[in-house]
Amino acid sequence: MNARWTRRLGAAVAATTVLLGVAACGSDSDSTDTASGTSAVTDAGQFPVTVSGKFGDSTIEAAPTRAVPLSPQDADILLSLGVTPVAFPVDAQNRAATGGTGIWPWQREALGGTGAVETLDMDTGADSIAEKIAVLEPDVIVSTGFWGLDQSTFDQLDSQIPVVHFDTKANGEPWQDSTRKVATALGIPEKAETVIAEAEQRLQDAKAANPTVAGKTYNAIIGDTGGQLSVLASDERGIGQFLTSLGLVLSPYATSLPVDADGRGILSYENISEMNADVEFVVSPTGDLGYLTKFDAWNVLPAVQKGAVVSLARNTGLPNAIGFPSAISLGWATDQVMPLITDAVSKSNAG
């Protein structure tokens, strides 16, 4: 291990707060195995490759063989492109939702149901994380979804290992764009188009197979922030993009709400009665909707009275799968959520 690289990486990671957030397919016939990871075969003539991001350009001189993702969504992107990460970043949050493994169900499927995998513990402190990354000896770092990346950290990391990162903010671009950027860095841009097309077609097929869903309005309650509710206010990213792709339409009231720094709508408790829609989606830690059912205004909403409520419990992985989407998480989530949606729509129509 290069001691100078380790010291500089330690300073870089220490300069930022480690935060993965909530709130992320297996190898093909054209891939080669390495000791700790799998990288899709590339044409050496495609390199060097330069990719841009918010904090600057990164140049990858040769086909990477050891990719380290800094967020679960970055791991998803690599898996969708047929690349097995050298290690999977995990924290207390996703370990709690995955029975302690830190590996999401769709990731496990992409890995072919394999057993133990190498993990990168993001809760152990900056210096320890830096040392663990150094031991992994990556030749590319993928950070389109890591919220701890800032200019100083990028400059120090990228001076040692190229860092493929976001254009505006972590998880700030459509998953398609992030997939294309990572594929370009890996020298397999064509693979991205195939992966994206297949994932989008799967969503279109689900929409076509369930025509009763088309045009139904919805709201999504993200959580209780202690004094107000956080709700979905846009269908351009994450949960909104997913539900809209299946034919649902975000309620006009939701789009009129003021938003916080992360683009989530801010709803005062006294205005819960305004959240009327055909279907209500609710995110909660374990499926307990007590933070809403304590309000009469919620209980008398037409959708609630009809039972047209879809619960997205964090310990099932569903909020992460569709809130931090990737080609593989969306496919898994479609299979899980579409039956819940059609059932809710059926109840809504029956009233």
C-alpha positions, 0 to 999 in steps of 0.5 A: 500500500502506498503510504503517501496515498493513504495519508492524502486519502485520509485527509480527504475523507476527514475533510468531509462528513460521511453520509450515505443517506436514505434516504443503490446485472450480474456480470455478462459473458464479456467480463473478466474476473480480478482478485477482488472485483469484476470489470467489463472488458473494454477496448483499450483504444478508448482510453484515456477517457475524461469525464466532467463533474461539478468539481472538475474533470477526471481522466481515466488513463486505462480500462479500470479493473477495480471500482470502488463505489461510495454510495449504494446507488453507485454500487447499483450502477456498477452492477447494472453495467456488469461490474462487481464493485471491489467492496460495497459501502454500508452504514447503520441505516442500510444494515438495519434494513437488510438484516445486517448485511448492508446489501439490498435485495436487488443487489443480491439478485444482481450478484446471483444470490452469492453469499458474503461480499466485501463491504466498506463500513462508512460508519467507522470514522474518516481515518478508518474509511480512508485506510480501508479504501487504500487497502482496496487499491481502486483504480476508479472511485464512483461517487455520483450518489455520495453526499460527503463529496465536496471540492476539497475532497474531490481535489485530493482524491482525484489527484490520486485516483480518478473520481467519477461524480455528479454534475450538480449534487449527489443523486441530483441527476436522473439515474440514466445520466449517471449510468451513462457517465459511469459507463463512459468512465469504464469505456463501455458507453454502449452498455449504458444504452442497453441497460437504460433501454431494458430498464425503461422498457420494463417500466413501460411493460408494467404500465401497459399491463395495468391500464387502470393505473393510468391517470390516477392521481397520487401523493407521497408522504415522505415523513414527519420532520417534527413540526411539519410533514415532508411530501413529494413535490415533483415527479422529476426524480426518485419516487415521483419519476418512478410512479409517473412512469407507471402512469400515475399523476402527482396531485396539483396541490403537491406541486404547489407546495413550498420546498426545502433544500432537497426539493421536498414539499413542506406541508403543515399539519393543518393542511393535511386535508388538502392532500386529496388524491386517488392513491396515497403513498406513505414512507415510514421506518417499518410500515407503522403509519401512526405519525399520520393516523393520529390526525383526523384530517388524514383519516377522513381523506377519501383515499384513506377511507377506501383503503387506497394507501400504499405503505413503503416501509424503509425496512423493506428497501422499497423507498431506497429502491425507488427514491435512489433509483438505478436500472436494477433497483427499478426492476426489482421495485416494479415487481414489488410495488405494482401489485400494491398500486393496482390493489389501491387503484381498485379500492379507489375505483370501488368507492 
